[in-house]
Amino acid sequence: MIKAYARSDIGKARQMNQDYFYISDSLSNVQLFILADGMGGYNGGEIASSLATKCVKSYIENNFEEVPKDKDSLIQLVASSMEYANMVIYEKSKENKEYEGMGTTLEICLIYNNKVYIGHVGDSRIYRVRKDIIRKLTQDHSYVQKLVKDGKITKEEAEVHPKKNMLMRAIGCSAFVEPDVSVKGFLKDDILVMTSDGLTNMVKQDEILKKVKENIETAPKELIEMANQNGGLDNITIVVIKNI
């Protein structure tokens, strides 16, 4: 059985909340969780994040029954849902001058048979907590992450880099996107944490681990409070999922 709790907050510095999330009902035949952090001028980011979430939800729910339930088919289902969302948002961005350049990060957790099928584009993150260890399951698609990977700066320097928010990959910004899709074990008592960078830029990984281990039900609210106490410079969204 899966329990999930989520919360989103505008933060202290933004005019509107451009984050969006979806958590499936525990009785739903498709265990699906989505988080998107939108970007773009006049309400473009809000449109991009909500559209991405709705596109992925409808695509996966409409195709889940027909798809064979082997690993490769489910990986392809997640990837295709993200490519579909990308196409819809990219087309919409060309319809209206106000939406030009809008885009969004996109995180997907499709849970099936004690495995989680993860789709990822951007710099929102997915962590897995197992016993007392928290592990990041996604790699940020950011300029700064590339610098770290190339050995040009350290992880510590990345934390305070002025171009920290510059994305190398996002949904809706170009005609094609290459999502990262992976499969991880999701065993009894494992916890998944999906989060926008409004949390991870303000709250350290070990603090996230501590709050989630204490109480998954109150963790989203308490972590948002911590992020706001530390400055709340962006919208903050967190989804916590536990395999009970």
C-alpha positions, 0 to 999 in steps of 0.5 A: 500500500502506498501513502502520499502527502504533498504541499505547495507554497508560493514562498516569500519572494514570488508574485505567483506559484508556478509549481504544480503537482498531482498525486493519485488516489491510493485506490487508483489503478495507476499509482502516479505522482507528478511535480512540475516547476514552471518558468517563463514570463507573464504567467507562462510558467504556471501554464507550462507546469499545469499543462505538463502535469495534465498531459502526463496524467492523461497520457499515462492513464489512457495508455497504461492498461494496453501497455505490456507491464515489462520494464522496457514498455513502462520506461517507454510509456513514461518517456513518451508521456514526457515527449507528448507534454513537451510537444503540447507546451512547445506548440502552445508557446508559439501560439501567443507572444506572452507564452514565448519561451515558457517551459517547466521542469518535470518529475514523474514517479510511476509505481508498479510492482515494487518498482518506481519508474522515474521520468526527469527533466530539469532541476527539480529532484527525486530522492529515495529514503531507505532505512537512514540513507537519503539518495538523490535519484535524479541528476540536475539538468543545469549549467552548474551541474555540468560544470561539476561533472566536468570538474570545473567547480566543486559541489560546494561552489555549485551551491552558491554559483550565480548561474545556479538556476540556468537550465540545460534542459526543460519541457516545452522550450524546444521541439524535442526533449530527451528525458532521463528515465530510470527504474529503481526498487521501491520496497516496503518502508522506502520513501520517495521525496519529489521536490522543486528547487525552492526547497532544495536551494533552502533546506539541506539534504540531511534536514529533508531526511530528518523531517521525512523520517520523523513523520511523512504526513507533516513533513511537507508542511514543516519543510516548507516552513523551514524553506520560508524561514531560510528566505523562501526565494522561490515557490516550494513544492514537496511530494512524499510517498511511502511504501507502507 
